[in-house]
Amino acid sequence: MKTIKIILRILIYLAIFALAGFCFLLYYFTKNDYQPLPVTNLSVENKSRIRPADSNALTFITWNIGYCGLNRDMDFFYDGGKKVRPDEITFQKNLNGVFGFLSDNDSVNFIFLQEVDSFAKRSYFTNQMKLFSKALADYSCSFATNYNVPFVPMPILSPMGQVISGIATFSGFLPYKCERYSYPLNYPWPMKLFLLDRCFMLQRYKLSSGNKELVLINLHNSAFDDADLLRQYETWMLRGFLLNEYEKGNYVIVGGDWNQNPPKYRKLTFGGGFKKNNSTPIISSDYLPENWNIAYDSTLPTNRDVHEGYVHGKTPTTIYDFFITSPNVIVEQVNVINCGFEFSDHQPVYMRVKLDTDPLSGCFSDVKNNVTILQDSIIKLNERIYPGKK
């Protein structure tokens, strides 16, 4: 009986010690929780030469690189898998693959990247931002942190550990302003201590016209099945920014990982033997006025499920990565760059656009017809009042 009492006492002490330790950790993480301001000015590094950001065509690439850890053979514990990172040799292969891709595409004007680690156990503490700046040496670049946790304790047997990560924009032009906008909603405490603080990065570029701006937004919206409310709030908050900038006369382009499908996704059919996932979240069809452009490649997926390694034709795939442009931006080409998910669970998306200088660009067809009729009437009236005058 005495022995049993001693064992019980020891177990009670251990339980109290474990509880105290857990409470201390929660206090520590709460005190050191990353809490960015609603709007933060961001620095611009590796500054390119100053020039107006308009030409005959502007080209873009958006790519969620999955911290160079989610290659085609990887699964991920947050999505039903077991792993956090690949072995170091595989990670280096992924890193070299992303570096090589960026180097090969150094003629593209703007490159949006998501899940770029600057200091994280899951990416072997490689400063990817610094490394990719070497691949794009002639570009200006900015980085917005959206994941800053001193220690992620999951999964228990192989914790993710420290993570500092975010979104990065590389540009062949020099923005005169770059800002990080926090999404105001997050997971409840204590979950929020270990998950991302979502945001979007907004950059402003001067144009040769002088009275308009090119406004670019790089985003990575909330993921996971339990984040539907967050996704909706983020998407509709962003809507206000887009419409407001366009009303000012600016050209607006937003791209990145939306973690939801474009409105007409359910009607699409993928080519190339890809299996289409039809149970993923979708943006509402009334999200934006009909004269706005939602630019995506309807034939190929940009994202795969990561509950297991990728098997072509078996693993479900979807479209999470695409662009939205204001009515005064003409989309000339958009296509997925099919990499077979070799280095990331996402595929890059390329887009080429032209800025429409027509003062009626973006107007609905009936408005343009009325203006044309009015202009024709004025011309004919002048011909009657001033015959022979040109």
N, C-alpha and C positions, 0 to 999 in steps of 0.2 A: 504493500500500500504506500509506503514511504517513497519507494522508487517511482511509482506512478505519479505521485504528487510533484516530485522533482521534475519529471518529464513534462507534466502539464505546465508547471511554472516556467520551464525553459521555452516551451512552445508559445506561451503567452508573451514572454519577453521578446521572443523573435517576432511575433506578430506585431507587437507594439513598436519594435524597432523598425520593421518593414513599413508600417503605416506612417511612422514619423519620417522615415526616409522618403516615402512617396510624397508626403505633404511638403517636405522641404524642396523636393524637385519641382513640384507644381508652383511653389512660391518663387523659386529661382527662375523658372521659365516664364512665369507671369511678369516678374520684375524686369526681365530682359527681353520681353516680347517685342518684336519688330513692329513699330507703329508709325508708319510713314505719314506725312502730312497729306491732306487732300490733294494739294498740288505742289510739286517739287520741281525746281529748275534743275536741269541736267547739264552736265558739262559735255562738250563736243571735243573729242580727241582726234589726232591724226588729220588735222584740218586740210581739206582739199582747197584748191584755189577758188576764190570768190568769183562766181559768174551766175547770171540768171538761170533759173532751173526750168527753162522751157526750150524746146527744140522741135524738130519735125516729129520725133517720137521719143517717148520715155519708156524704159523697160524696167521690170520689177521681177524679183523672185521672193517668195515667202516659203520658209521651211522650218518646221519644228524638228530640231536635230536630236531631241530625246537625250540630251546631255552626253551624246556619243556612247550611250550605254544600252540602248534598246535596239540592237541589231536583229536580224531576221530570226536568229535562234533563241532570243531572249523572251522570257515571260516577266511579268511585273506583279509584285505582291498586292499592290493597291487594286489591281484589276482581276484578282483571282489566281494569280500565279504565286510563285514562291521566292523569286530572286529580286535583288536590288541592283546588282551590277554584274557585268561579265568578268571573266578573269582578265588580268592586266594586259595580256598579249592581245586578246580580242578587243579590249577597250582601245588599245593603241592602234589597231587596225581600223576601227571605226573612226577614231580621231583623224588618222591619216586620210581616210576616205572623204570625210567632210572637208578637211583642209584642201585636198586635191580638187574637190568639186568647186569650192569657192575660188580657188586659183584659176580654174578653167573658165569661170564665169565672171572674170574681173572686168568685162566690158559692159555688164548690166548696170544700169544707173543706180538702182536702189535694191538693197537686199535686206529683207526682214527675217530675223531668226528668233526662235523661241526655245526655251529650256537650254540656255547657255550658262554653264557653270563657271563661276570665277574662283570658288574655293569650296570643294565638297568631297566628302569621303567616297561617294558613289562614282565620282569621276577621277579618283586617285589624286585629288587636290591639284588638278591641272587648271591653270588659268586659261580657259578657252577663249575668253575675250581678247586677251593679250596675244594669244597664238593666231587667232583668225585675223587680227589686225595686221599681222605680217603677210598673210595671204592676200589681203586687200589693202596694200600699203598706201595706195593713192586715194583712199576713201576717207571721208570723215566718218566717225562712229560715235554712237551713244549707247549707254547701257542703263536699263531701268530694273532695279531689283524687285522681284516679286516673291522670292522665297529666301528667307533669312532666319534659320533656326539653328541654335547651337548644338542641338542633339535630338534627332528623331529616333525614338526608342523602338520603332517597329521596322521589320518583324523582330520578335523578341530574340530569336536565336541568331539573327544576323542583322542587327539594327542599321538603319540607313546612316545614322550619325549626323555630323554637321553638314548643312547645306546652305550655300549662298549662290543663288542662281537668278536668272532674269531673262528679259528680252533685249535684243540688240538690233540696231538699225545701222547699216553701212550705206554710205551715199557718195556718189561721184560729185555731188554739189555740197555747198556749205549752208546748213540751215542757220537762220539768224536767231531762231528760238527753238528750244527743245525742252519739253516738260513731261513729267510723270503725273498721271491722273489716277488716284486711287479709286477703286470701286468701294462704295461705302458699306456694303453688306459683306459679312463674312460668316464662317461657321461659329456656332456658340462656343463659349468657354467650357471645358478646356481644350476642345478639338482644335480651335483656332491657333493654339500655341504651336502646333506641329504641322500645320498646313499652309498653303500659299496665301499671300496677301495680294490678290489679283489687281491688275492695273492695265492701263494702256499708255503708250508713249506717243505724244503728239509733237510733230516737227513742222515748222513754218519756213517756207522758202520764198524769196523774192522772185518776181517775174519781170521780164523786160518791159511789160506794159506799165509797171510801176504802181498801178492802183488795185491790183489783184494779187493774191497769194496762192501758192500751192501748199495745201495742208495734207500732211501724210500721218496716218495713224497705224501703229503696229500694236497688235493685241494678242493676248492669250487668255481666253475666257475660261470659266470654271468647268471642271470635268467631273466625272463620276456620276453614278445614278442618283445619288442623294442631293445633287447640287442643282436640280432643275429650277428652283426658285432663284438661286443666285444667278444662273445663266440668264434667266428672263430679265432680272433687274439690270444686269450688266448690259444686255443687248438694248433694252429700251432707254437706259441712261445714255448710252452712246448715241442713240438716234437723235437726241436733242442736240448734241454737238454737231452731228453731220448736217442736219437741217439748218442750224444757226449759221454755220460757216458758209453753206451754199447761198443762203439769203444775203450774205455780205458780198456775194459775187465771186467767192473763192472757188478754186478747183479742189475737190476733196477726194482722196483715195485712202481707203482703209483695207488692210489685209492682215492675215495671220491665222492662228488656230482658234476657230470659233467654238469648237467642241459641240457643234450642232450642224445640221445639214441646211443647205439652201432650200428655199420654199418648194421648188418643184422636184425635189429629190426622189419622192416616191414613184414618179413616172419614169425614172431613168433606168437604163440597162447598161451594165458595164460590158466592155469587150475584153478580149485577152484572157478569158477564163477566170477572171476574178469573181469571187463569191460576194454578193451584195448583202449587206446587213440592213434590214428594213425596220429594225426596232430602235433606231437611234433618234435622239431629239431633233426637232426641225424648227427652223425659224418661221414665224407666222407669215402668211402670204400678204398680210396688210402691214408689214413692218415699215415699209417705205413707200412713198408715192411711186406710181408705175413707171415714171420716166427716169427713175434711178436704175443703175446697172448693177446686177449681181453677176459677177464674172467668174465662171468656173468651167472646168473641162467636164462635160457630162458623160464622157466615155470611160474615164479611169478613176479609181479611188485614190485618196490621199492619205488614208489612215487604216491601220489594221488593228484587230483585237490583240491584246497582249496577255490574255489569260494563259497562253501557251506559245511556243515557238511558231513561226509562220510556215504554213504549208499551203502552197499555191492551189487555189480551187477549193480548199477546205476552210481555211481561216476566214471569218467574216471581215469584210472591208467596207469602208464608207468614205464620204467626202466631208471633211471638217475644215479644210484649208482652202480659202478662196478670198476674192477681193470684192469690195463694193465701191462704186465710183459715182460721183455726182453727175447729173444730166449733161453738164458741159464738158465731160470727159468722154472721148470716143474710144471704146475698147476695140482694138484691131486684131488682137490675138490673145488667147489664153489656153494654156495646155499644161497638163501634168507631165513632169519629167520622170518617166518610169524607171526607177532604180531597183525595183523588186524588193523594196524594204531592206536593202542590204545593210545599211548603216544606221537606220532609224526606223521607228514604227510609223513615221510619216514620210510622204514623198514631196519633193519640191514642186511648186507651182510657178510657172512663168507667165508674165503678162506684158503685152506691149500696148501703149495707149497714145493718143494724141489729144492735146488740149484744144478744144473748139473755141475759136475766137469770134464766131458768129454771135452778135449781141442777142439773138433769139435762141441760142442753143439752150436746150433743156425745156423749152416751152412745149406745151402739148400741141398736137397737130392742128386742132381747131383754132388755137391762138395764132399760130403761124399763118394759117390760111386767111384769117381775118386781117392780120397785119399786111399780108401780100395784097389782098383786095384793096385795103385802104391806100397802100402805096401806089397801086395802079390807078386808083381814082384820082389821087393827087396829081400824078403825072398827066393824066388826060385833062384834068381841069386846067393845069398850067398851059397845056397846048392850046386850049380854047381861048384862054385869057391872053396869052402871049404867042400867037401863031408865028411859026417860023423861028422862034427862039429856042436855042438848045441849052 
